[in-house]
Amino acid sequence: MIQVAILGHGVVGSGVAEILIHHGERAQRAVKTDLNIKYILDLREFDHLPYREKFTKDFEQIVNDPEVRVVAEVMGGLHPAYDFVKRCLLAGKSVVTSNKELVAAKGAELIRIAAQKNVNFLFEASVGGGIPILRPMVQCLAANDITEVCGILNGTTNFILNKMVVENMDFDKALQLAQQNGYAEKDPTADIEGHDACRKICILATLAFGRHVFPEQVDTHGIASVTKEDAEAADRFGFALKLIGRAAKLPDGTITASVRPTFVSRERILSGVDGVFNAVSVTGDETGEVLFYGKGAGKEATASAVVADIFDCVKHLDSRKYLFWEEGYEGYVNNQTDEEGQWYVRASSPRYSDLLARFEEQFGNAPTVFKNEYRGEIEWLTAREKASVIREKLASLQDISTVKIFDTMF
């Protein structure tokens, strides 16, 4: 019998406990042995639960118990999770986690410690919840040179943007509905400001390209400034408005990494990913584009991924799964590249005739244009040009108009 400890008994932690306690036959099928939860760390009281005797408030009990071979960290946040995970690894215990903030900030260090101690540090649940994405990237796509990874990485923002289009809601009402349904936290900052998606694209980029990417290196923009008019414009131009995390390899070996509200072409599968669902697209030189789709969060989905990692650790108690990457370096993430692209632009001005004249001068070759003289507004898709060229042209409009820009994905 293998002894396991769980750090945290919140939404995910309780789900992990329930699977291991009530579905022990799954462990027997997967790892041919019994798993027993010896400890659950939490400061709260759970006297109403039938497994209440497993709870402890003392982390030292867990880290100093040689019988505990695998620890599941499902507390969330950086502290004290980082300190607890590091000490467990140093004590020779394998650790699994669903904590995206921990992996994005400290993953390189924790992987290195795991290697030194010949244990495993696994984190499948940290990106896609129940979507199996990290293991397929590392194993099934290992023969590929991955050139791009991108996708809808946050179900809360996807739900909000979808409601703004389908039900014509404004942002605040859609956010309130997400909170009522349990999709958004009371403090939704991490979701709507893009921090959650940022941490996930860090992990995906790190595994895809082999060097650690830190959250502060990602050009991150959330959806707090997105309006119902923006969502309507996307639909009018044949796009869906999505919050997209993207990382791509550049010819010089550096990468670009961003999280931005993006107009996604209706011809792309990603445009049809609605509600709280997530989808990750991985492009390899041999396979082309491969798409992973499913529930990106939720108690059952995330807990199932955590338990799968526990099973994997048990299968490799005396060996390591190969999971390693190099340290990042300053300049490795280069978001100032002059890539060619096509942008959606909306400009409005009380001096509409002047705006129209400058638009014709700078963007007369735009393939799609909508003009609204009554509102003093012009919206268009730029021709496909270098970003520097588009920015230079837009600069000529700044003194007479208010300009709003979105990336596009075809």
Order of alpha helices (4+ residues) and beta strands (2+ residues): beta-alpha-alpha-beta-beta-alpha-beta-alpha-beta-alpha-beta-alpha-beta-alpha-alpha-alpha-alpha-beta-alpha-beta-beta-beta-beta-alpha-beta-beta-alpha-beta-beta-beta-alpha-beta
